[in-house]
Amino acid sequence: MSRKSIERNISYDSVRQLYYVNMDYGLDEEGRRVRTCHTFVSLAQARKALRQFETERDLSRQVLPRPMTLDHWLEYWMEEVIRPNRAETALYGYRKIIDNHLSPALGNIPLQKLTPQDIQKYYTMLMKQKGLSPNTVRRHHNLLSASLRMGVKQDILARCPTERVEPPRLIPFEAKFYGPDDLRRLCLLTEGTWLELVVSWPPVWGCAGRRSVA
């Protein structure tokens, strides 16, 4: 056997020339012990990874590994968290963002391996390739942040990756109004159509020669 234990929870494979670190997460909800094994090219890297893992585990920052993708988590979040607490119109808007954008781009990524870099690239792709506005992409950010923060609350994630990304800045809305010349032109274009009554109300606007807008 080429793999031999050299330190507690660290073994070395002389054939593959790799160090193996066994990480013990403890017992899951059903009383089964959960362990994972990670490989490193040097003993120093293996020791550092083991120290970091054990420190976070002792501080209760470690979560049990779960075979769950972002798609799976979003489906749970929508059905169990959002649906009982939101109107149907809100659900429809969330579902469009998930089905049309989030799921195709990020849905297959394991939830616990979703990185801030994955999310940052997603925002950039939406604006550069899909042509979405910064304000629209900000709604994607808000949805994703809310779902991942719930993952932290329910001990699925150790931390929320959207807290380490830079979302697009919101662009303030600027209202634009028709001037007198624009109103005259609009009145002429709608004269004799079903829109004439809509456009000419209230009467103080004055359309089609009945009153002057000047």
Contacts in CASP RR format, 6 or more apart in sequence:
PFRMAT RR
TARGET T0000
AUTHOR 0000-0000-0000
METHOD contacts of the structure
MODEL  1
MSRKSIERNISYDSVRQLYYVNMDYGLDEEGRRVRTCHTFVSLAQARKAL
RQFETERDLSRQVLPRPMTLDHWLEYWMEEVIRPNRAETALYGYRKIIDN
HLSPALGNIPLQKLTPQDIQKYYTMLMKQKGLSPNTVRRHHNLLSASLRM
GVKQDILARCPTERVEPPRLIPFEAKFYGPDDLRRLCLLTEGTWLELVVS
WPPVWGCAGRRSVA
2 13 0 8 1.000
2 14 0 8 1.000
2 15 0 8 1.000
2 16 0 8 1.000
3 11 0 8 1.000
3 12 0 8 1.000
3 13 0 8 1.000
3 14 0 8 1.000
3 20 0 8 1.000
4 11 0 8 1.000
4 12 0 8 1.000
4 14 0 8 1.000
5 11 0 8 1.000
6 12 0 8 1.000
6 43 0 8 1.000
7 47 0 8 1.000
9 21 0 8 1.000
9 22 0 8 1.000
9 23 0 8 1.000
9 24 0 8 1.000
9 50 0 8 1.000
10 19 0 8 1.000
10 20 0 8 1.000
10 21 0 8 1.000
10 22 0 8 1.000
10 43 0 8 1.000
10 46 0 8 1.000
10 47 0 8 1.000
10 50 0 8 1.000
11 19 0 8 1.000
11 20 0 8 1.000
11 22 0 8 1.000
12 18 0 8 1.000
12 19 0 8 1.000
12 20 0 8 1.000
12 43 0 8 1.000
13 19 0 8 1.000
13 20 0 8 1.000
17 41 0 8 1.000
18 39 0 8 1.000
18 40 0 8 1.000
18 41 0 8 1.000
19 39 0 8 1.000
19 40 0 8 1.000
19 41 0 8 1.000
19 42 0 8 1.000
19 43 0 8 1.000
19 45 0 8 1.000
19 46 0 8 1.000
20 37 0 8 1.000
20 38 0 8 1.000
20 39 0 8 1.000
20 46 0 8 1.000
21 37 0 8 1.000
21 38 0 8 1.000
21 39 0 8 1.000
21 40 0 8 1.000
21 46 0 8 1.000
21 49 0 8 1.000
21 50 0 8 1.000
21 53 0 8 1.000
22 35 0 8 1.000
22 36 0 8 1.000
22 37 0 8 1.000
23 35 0 8 1.000
23 36 0 8 1.000
23 37 0 8 1.000
23 38 0 8 1.000
23 50 0 8 1.000
23 53 0 8 1.000
24 33 0 8 1.000
24 34 0 8 1.000
24 35 0 8 1.000
25 34 0 8 1.000
25 35 0 8 1.000
25 36 0 8 1.000
25 57 0 8 1.000
25 62 0 8 1.000
25 64 0 8 1.000
25 65 0 8 1.000
26 33 0 8 1.000
26 34 0 8 1.000
26 64 0 8 1.000
27 33 0 8 1.000
27 34 0 8 1.000
28 34 0 8 1.000
28 64 0 8 1.000
34 64 0 8 1.000
34 65 0 8 1.000
36 65 0 8 1.000
38 49 0 8 1.000
40 46 0 8 1.000
40 49 0 8 1.000
53 62 0 8 1.000
56 62 0 8 1.000
56 158 0 8 1.000
61 158 0 8 1.000
61 159 0 8 1.000
62 158 0 8 1.000
63 112 0 8 1.000
63 155 0 8 1.000
63 156 0 8 1.000
63 157 0 8 1.000
63 158 0 8 1.000
64 155 0 8 1.000
65 112 0 8 1.000
66 111 0 8 1.000
66 112 0 8 1.000
66 156 0 8 1.000
67 110 0 8 1.000
68 110 0 8 1.000
68 111 0 8 1.000
68 112 0 8 1.000
68 156 0 8 1.000
69 107 0 8 1.000
69 108 0 8 1.000
69 109 0 8 1.000
69 110 0 8 1.000
69 111 0 8 1.000
70 102 0 8 1.000
70 106 0 8 1.000
70 107 0 8 1.000
70 108 0 8 1.000
70 109 0 8 1.000
70 110 0 8 1.000
70 111 0 8 1.000
70 114 0 8 1.000
71 103 0 8 1.000
71 107 0 8 1.000
71 108 0 8 1.000
72 111 0 8 1.000
73 111 0 8 1.000
73 147 0 8 1.000
73 151 0 8 1.000
73 156 0 8 1.000
74 98 0 8 1.000
74 102 0 8 1.000
74 103 0 8 1.000
74 107 0 8 1.000
74 147 0 8 1.000
77 147 0 8 1.000
77 150 0 8 1.000
77 151 0 8 1.000
78 91 0 8 1.000
78 94 0 8 1.000
78 95 0 8 1.000
78 98 0 8 1.000
81 150 0 8 1.000
82 90 0 8 1.000
82 91 0 8 1.000
82 94 0 8 1.000
83 91 0 8 1.000
86 94 0 8 1.000
94 143 0 8 1.000
97 139 0 8 1.000
97 140 0 8 1.000
97 143 0 8 1.000
98 143 0 8 1.000
101 126 0 8 1.000
101 130 0 8 1.000
101 140 0 8 1.000
102 122 0 8 1.000
102 140 0 8 1.000
102 143 0 8 1.000
102 144 0 8 1.000
105 122 0 8 1.000
105 125 0 8 1.000
106 114 0 8 1.000
106 118 0 8 1.000
106 119 0 8 1.000
106 122 0 8 1.000
109 118 0 8 1.000
111 156 0 8 1.000
111 157 0 8 1.000
112 156 0 8 1.000
112 157 0 8 1.000
114 148 0 8 1.000
114 161 0 8 1.000
115 161 0 8 1.000
116 161 0 8 1.000
116 162 0 8 1.000
116 164 0 8 1.000
116 165 0 8 1.000
118 161 0 8 1.000
119 144 0 8 1.000
119 161 0 8 1.000
119 162 0 8 1.000
119 165 0 8 1.000
120 165 0 8 1.000
120 166 0 8 1.000
122 140 0 8 1.000
123 137 0 8 1.000
123 140 0 8 1.000
123 141 0 8 1.000
123 165 0 8 1.000
123 167 0 8 1.000
123 168 0 8 1.000
126 132 0 8 1.000
126 136 0 8 1.000
126 137 0 8 1.000
126 140 0 8 1.000
127 133 0 8 1.000
127 134 0 8 1.000
127 137 0 8 1.000
127 168 0 8 1.000
133 171 0 8 1.000
134 168 0 8 1.000
134 169 0 8 1.000
134 170 0 8 1.000
134 171 0 8 1.000
135 168 0 8 1.000
135 170 0 8 1.000
135 171 0 8 1.000
137 167 0 8 1.000
137 168 0 8 1.000
138 167 0 8 1.000
138 168 0 8 1.000
138 170 0 8 1.000
141 162 0 8 1.000
141 165 0 8 1.000
141 167 0 8 1.000
141 168 0 8 1.000
144 162 0 8 1.000
145 160 0 8 1.000
145 162 0 8 1.000
145 163 0 8 1.000
148 157 0 8 1.000
148 160 0 8 1.000
148 161 0 8 1.000
148 162 0 8 1.000
149 160 0 8 1.000
149 162 0 8 1.000
151 157 0 8 1.000
151 160 0 8 1.000
152 158 0 8 1.000
152 159 0 8 1.000
152 160 0 8 1.000
178 186 0 8 1.000
180 213 0 8 1.000
180 214 0 8 1.000
183 205 0 8 1.000
183 207 0 8 1.000
183 213 0 8 1.000
184 213 0 8 1.000
186 199 0 8 1.000
187 196 0 8 1.000
187 199 0 8 1.000
187 200 0 8 1.000
187 205 0 8 1.000
187 206 0 8 1.000
187 207 0 8 1.000
187 208 0 8 1.000
187 209 0 8 1.000
187 213 0 8 1.000
188 208 0 8 1.000
190 196 0 8 1.000
190 198 0 8 1.000
190 199 0 8 1.000
190 200 0 8 1.000
190 207 0 8 1.000
191 207 0 8 1.000
191 208 0 8 1.000
196 207 0 8 1.000
196 208 0 8 1.000
199 205 0 8 1.000
199 207 0 8 1.000
200 206 0 8 1.000
200 207 0 8 1.000
200 208 0 8 1.000
200 210 0 8 1.000
203 210 0 8 1.000
203 211 0 8 1.000
204 211 0 8 1.000
205 211 0 8 1.000
205 213 0 8 1.000
206 212 0 8 1.000
206 213 0 8 1.000
207 213 0 8 1.000
END
